[in-house]
Amino acid sequence: MYQNRLRDLREDRDLKQKQLADLLKIHQTTYSDYELDRLNIPVSALHILADFYHVSVDYLLGRTNCKEPYPPK
């Protein structure tokens, strides 16, 4: 499920996989594998992407349809 969310969020902002890969300090092919569900995305990368997109990790994982990030502690 999160693979579709990752792709949709990226495409909604007209971003390339390479741009997100650079943000995560990984190769573009690794990021592509995340979107294609060939590799599990690490929790640390989910945190970075949730902050970047201003959504919750639960939204990225498909556990909720609410995009709003959690309030800071």
C-alpha positions in Angstrom: 0.0 0.0 0.0 2.7 2.5 0.9 4.3 2.1 -2.5 1.3 3.7 -4.1 1.4 6.5 -1.5 5.1 7.2 -2.1 4.6 7.4 -5.9 1.4 9.5 -5.7 3.0 12.0 -3.3 6.0 12.3 -5.5 4.1 12.6 -8.7 1.7 15.2 -7.2 4.7 17.4 -6.6 6.2 16.7 -10.0 9.3 15.2 -8.4 11.7 12.6 -9.9 12.7 9.5 -8.1 16.3 10.8 -8.2 15.3 13.9 -6.2 13.9 11.7 -3.4 16.8 9.3 -3.6 19.1 12.3 -3.1 17.1 13.4 -0.1 17.4 9.9 1.4 21.1 9.6 0.3 20.4 6.4 -1.6 20.6 5.4 -5.3 17.7 6.1 -7.5 17.3 2.4 -8.2 16.9 1.7 -4.5 14.2 4.3 -4.3 12.5 2.8 -7.3 12.6 -0.6 -5.5 10.8 1.0 -2.6 8.0 2.2 -4.9 7.8 -1.1 -6.6 7.7 -3.1 -3.3 10.9 -4.9 -4.1 12.6 -3.6 -1.0 11.2 -2.7 2.4 11.7 1.0 3.2 13.6 1.6 6.4 11.9 3.4 9.3 14.5 6.2 9.2 13.6 6.8 5.5 9.9 6.8 6.4 10.5 9.5 9.0 12.4 11.6 6.5 9.7 11.3 3.8 6.9 12.0 6.3 8.6 15.2 7.4 9.3 16.1 3.7 5.7 15.6 2.6 4.2 16.9 5.9 2.2 13.7 6.5 2.3 11.0 9.2 4.2 7.8 8.8 0.9 6.0 9.3 -0.4 7.7 6.2 2.7 6.6 4.2 2.1 3.1 5.4 -1.5 3.1 4.5 -2.7 2.7 8.1 -4.8 5.9 7.8 -6.2 8.1 5.1 -5.6 11.2 7.2 -2.5 13.0 5.9 -2.1 15.3 8.9 1.2 14.8 10.7 1.1 14.2 14.4 1.7 17.2 16.6 5.3 17.5 17.9 6.0 16.2 21.4 
